[in-house]
Amino acid sequence: MWRDIKQLYADCLAFALALPILFSIPAVLEFGQHVVEIDLGLFSQGFRATAALDQRRLSLGFAKILAMLLPSYWFIRFMASGRDAAWAKKVERPAVTLFGIQFAILAMVQWLSLFGPPPGLVLDLPFAWWEYASLALGVLAAVLGIYLSAWRVAWPLGNTAIGPLRSIAIMAGSFWRAVVYMIAGFLPLAALHQALNILPVGAPPWVVWLAMVLDSLVVGFLALASTGAIFLAARHAAERRNLALIPR
């Protein structure tokens, strides 16, 4: 497992070097959001409610989330092919069509989580329970996301044989290993991302700008590592069941 995790981060770096334009998509959107945050004074005055509700920041935040989802098409193919950059960036059917469906579904889910009504309101729960409802829904979504890992990986590879229901069956028995992969692929870079957004508050402008450039690169790698963790989980589960993720 440790070798898989080391290989994941090595693949992230290899992808960034082989396909820098594709790697830069989430990084550019993240930097754009930081430009707005600096303009709002977040790093000179700290977090303010008015800044949190600024339409530019919210719009760029949503665009950044979509941009973090977009490279998963190429990176899944990059890892599955053993770093074949030419095949990874190829736009071919049915893979790109299937990924487009996935992307639309995930975009809708992300939009609802950011701009939709709170789950507690939808369920008509007392206000005191709203936080618990949101937490429960978040946990449920995370668990479901793990069981859908095989589907998330199969469709960008053009594998129509693995849909959501079959993905759940494939991932059964591999849940906890998948959790470890997800933590390893998300937590280190997410912690660094948070640190680079907190530590520069009150620092000289040049420090803030440097931190924002570094953070944008971190977000680019975070997008890859999060996707790569899904790939590792799906590959392990498929190998346990002697299944091929790439259609033959």
C-alpha positions as CSV (number, residue, x, y, z in Angstrom):
1,M,0.0,0.0,0.0
2,W,2.8,2.4,0.9
3,R,4.4,1.8,-2.5
4,D,1.1,2.6,-4.2
5,I,0.9,5.9,-2.3
6,K,4.5,6.8,-3.2
7,Q,3.7,6.0,-6.8
8,L,0.7,8.2,-6.7
9,Y,2.7,11.3,-5.8
10,A,5.3,10.4,-8.4
11,D,2.6,10.1,-11.0
12,C,1.3,13.5,-10.0
13,L,4.7,15.1,-10.6
14,A,5.1,13.2,-13.9
15,F,1.7,14.3,-15.1
16,A,2.5,18.0,-14.2
17,L,5.7,17.8,-16.2
18,A,4.3,15.9,-19.2
19,L,1.1,17.8,-19.5
20,P,1.6,21.2,-17.8
21,I,-1.3,23.0,-19.5
22,L,-3.8,20.4,-18.3
23,F,-2.2,20.4,-14.8
24,S,-2.5,24.2,-14.7
25,I,-6.3,24.3,-15.1
26,P,-7.2,24.2,-11.4
27,A,-4.1,26.1,-10.4
28,V,-5.0,29.1,-12.6
29,L,-8.6,29.2,-11.2
30,E,-7.2,29.0,-7.7
31,F,-4.9,31.9,-8.3
32,G,-7.8,33.9,-9.8
33,Q,-9.7,33.3,-6.6
34,H,-6.7,34.5,-4.6
35,V,-6.5,37.7,-6.6
36,V,-10.0,38.5,-5.6
37,E,-9.4,37.6,-2.0
38,I,-6.4,39.9,-1.9
39,D,-8.5,42.6,-3.4
40,L,-11.1,42.0,-0.7
41,G,-8.4,42.4,2.0
42,L,-8.7,38.8,3.4
43,F,-5.0,38.6,4.0
44,S,-4.6,42.1,5.5
45,Q,-7.7,42.2,7.6
46,G,-8.5,38.6,8.1
47,F,-11.8,36.8,7.2
48,R,-14.8,39.0,6.9
49,A,-18.5,38.0,6.4
50,T,-18.8,40.5,3.5
51,A,-15.8,38.8,1.8
52,A,-17.4,35.4,2.3
53,L,-20.5,36.5,0.4
54,D,-18.7,38.4,-2.4
55,Q,-20.1,37.2,-5.7
56,R,-16.7,37.1,-7.4
57,R,-15.2,34.9,-4.8
58,L,-18.2,32.6,-4.7
59,S,-18.3,32.3,-8.5
60,L,-14.5,31.6,-8.8
61,G,-14.8,29.2,-5.9
62,F,-17.3,27.1,-7.8
63,A,-15.3,27.4,-11.0
64,K,-12.3,26.2,-9.2
65,I,-14.1,23.1,-7.9
66,L,-15.2,22.3,-11.4
67,A,-11.6,22.9,-12.6
68,M,-10.4,20.4,-10.0
69,L,-12.7,17.8,-11.4
70,L,-11.8,18.3,-15.0
71,P,-8.2,16.9,-15.0
72,S,-9.5,13.6,-13.6
73,Y,-10.3,12.5,-17.2
74,W,-6.7,12.8,-18.2
75,F,-5.0,11.8,-15.0
76,I,-7.0,8.5,-14.6
77,R,-6.0,7.6,-18.2
78,F,-2.4,8.7,-17.4
79,M,-2.2,6.4,-14.4
80,A,-4.0,3.5,-16.1
81,S,-1.7,3.6,-19.1
82,G,1.5,3.7,-17.2
83,R,2.2,7.4,-17.9
84,D,1.3,7.3,-21.6
85,A,0.7,11.1,-22.0
86,A,-0.3,10.8,-25.6
87,W,-3.1,8.3,-24.8
88,A,-4.0,10.1,-21.6
89,K,-4.8,13.4,-23.4
90,K,-6.6,11.7,-26.3
91,V,-10.3,12.8,-26.6
92,E,-12.0,9.6,-27.7
93,R,-15.5,8.1,-27.5
94,P,-17.1,6.7,-25.6
95,A,-14.7,7.7,-22.8
96,V,-15.1,11.5,-23.2
97,T,-18.9,11.1,-23.4
98,L,-19.1,9.0,-20.3
99,F,-16.8,11.4,-18.5
100,G,-19.0,14.3,-19.6
101,I,-22.0,12.6,-17.9
102,Q,-20.0,12.1,-14.7
103,F,-18.8,15.7,-14.8
104,A,-22.3,17.0,-15.2
105,I,-23.6,14.9,-12.2
106,L,-20.7,16.0,-10.0
107,A,-21.0,19.6,-11.0
108,M,-24.7,19.5,-10.0
109,V,-23.9,18.0,-6.7
110,Q,-21.2,20.6,-6.0
111,W,-23.6,23.4,-7.0
112,L,-26.2,22.1,-4.6
113,S,-23.7,21.8,-1.8
114,L,-22.5,25.4,-2.3
115,F,-25.6,27.3,-3.3
116,G,-28.5,24.9,-2.5
117,P,-30.7,25.0,0.6
118,P,-29.3,23.4,3.8
119,P,-30.3,19.8,4.2
120,G,-32.0,20.6,7.5
121,L,-34.3,23.1,5.8
122,V,-35.2,20.6,3.0
123,L,-36.0,18.0,5.7
124,D,-38.0,20.5,7.7
125,L,-35.9,19.8,10.8
126,P,-35.6,22.1,13.8
127,F,-32.8,24.7,13.3
128,A,-30.7,23.2,16.1
129,W,-30.4,20.0,14.1
130,W,-29.3,21.6,10.8
131,E,-25.6,21.2,11.5
132,Y,-26.1,17.5,12.4
133,A,-28.1,17.0,9.2
134,S,-25.3,18.5,7.1
135,L,-22.7,16.4,8.8
136,A,-24.7,13.2,8.3
137,L,-25.2,14.0,4.6
138,G,-21.5,14.7,4.2
139,V,-20.6,11.4,5.7
140,L,-23.1,9.6,3.6
141,A,-21.8,11.3,0.5
142,A,-18.2,10.3,1.4
143,V,-19.1,6.7,1.9
144,L,-21.1,6.6,-1.4
145,G,-18.2,8.2,-3.2
146,I,-15.9,5.4,-2.1
147,Y,-18.3,2.8,-3.4
148,L,-18.6,4.6,-6.7
149,S,-14.8,4.7,-7.2
150,A,-14.8,1.9,-9.8
151,W,-17.4,3.8,-11.8
152,R,-15.5,7.1,-11.5
153,V,-12.4,5.3,-13.0
154,A,-14.1,3.1,-15.5
155,W,-15.9,5.7,-17.5
156,P,-13.0,8.0,-18.4
157,L,-11.3,4.8,-19.6
158,G,-14.3,4.1,-21.9
159,N,-15.5,1.1,-19.9
160,T,-19.3,1.0,-20.2
161,A,-19.5,-2.3,-18.4
162,I,-19.0,-0.7,-15.0
163,G,-21.8,1.6,-13.9
164,P,-22.8,2.9,-10.5
165,L,-24.5,-0.3,-9.3
166,R,-21.7,-2.6,-10.4
167,S,-19.2,-0.2,-8.9
168,I,-20.8,-0.7,-5.5
169,A,-20.5,-4.5,-5.9
170,I,-16.9,-4.2,-7.0
171,M,-15.8,-2.0,-4.2
172,A,-17.5,-4.1,-1.5
173,G,-14.8,-5.6,0.7
174,S,-12.3,-2.9,-0.3
175,F,-13.8,0.0,1.7
176,W,-11.2,0.5,4.4
177,R,-8.2,0.2,2.0
178,A,-10.0,2.8,-0.1
179,V,-10.3,5.1,2.9
180,V,-6.6,4.9,3.5
181,Y,-5.9,5.8,-0.1
182,M,-8.3,8.7,0.1
183,I,-6.7,10.0,3.3
184,A,-3.2,9.7,1.9
185,G,-4.2,11.4,-1.4
186,F,-6.1,14.2,0.2
187,L,-5.0,15.1,3.7
188,P,-1.3,16.1,3.3
189,L,-1.9,18.5,0.5
190,A,-5.2,19.7,2.0
191,A,-3.4,20.6,5.2
192,L,-0.7,22.4,3.3
193,H,-3.4,24.3,1.3
194,Q,-5.0,25.4,4.6
195,A,-1.7,26.5,6.1
196,L,-0.8,28.6,3.0
197,N,-4.2,30.4,3.4
198,I,-3.8,31.0,7.1
199,L,-0.2,31.8,7.7
200,P,0.1,34.8,5.3
201,V,-2.6,36.8,7.1
202,G,-1.0,40.1,8.2
203,A,2.2,39.3,6.3
204,P,3.9,41.7,3.9
205,P,2.3,41.8,0.4
206,W,5.2,40.0,-1.3
207,V,4.8,37.1,1.2
208,V,1.1,36.9,0.5
209,W,1.6,36.8,-3.2
210,L,4.3,34.2,-2.9
211,A,2.1,32.1,-0.7
212,M,-0.8,32.4,-3.1
213,V,1.4,31.2,-6.0
214,L,2.6,28.2,-4.0
215,D,-1.0,27.5,-2.9
216,S,-2.2,27.5,-6.5
217,L,0.4,24.9,-7.4
218,V,-0.6,22.8,-4.3
219,V,-4.3,22.9,-5.4
220,G,-3.2,21.7,-8.8
221,F,-1.5,18.7,-7.2
222,L,-4.4,18.2,-4.8
223,A,-6.7,17.8,-7.8
224,L,-4.5,15.1,-9.2
225,A,-3.8,13.3,-5.9
226,S,-7.5,13.2,-4.9
227,T,-8.3,11.6,-8.3
228,G,-5.3,9.3,-8.1
229,A,-6.5,8.0,-4.7
230,I,-9.8,7.0,-6.4
231,F,-7.9,5.2,-9.1
232,L,-5.8,3.3,-6.6
233,A,-8.9,2.2,-4.7
234,A,-10.7,1.1,-7.9
235,R,-7.6,-0.7,-9.3
236,H,-7.2,-2.7,-6.1
237,A,-10.8,-3.7,-5.9
238,A,-10.9,-4.6,-9.6
239,E,-7.7,-6.7,-9.2
240,R,-9.3,-8.6,-6.2
241,R,-12.1,-9.6,-8.5
242,N,-9.9,-10.2,-11.6
243,L,-11.6,-7.4,-13.5
244,A,-10.1,-5.1,-16.1
245,L,-10.8,-1.4,-15.8
246,I,-9.6,-0.7,-19.4
247,P,-11.9,-2.4,-21.9
248,R,-10.4,-4.9,-24.2
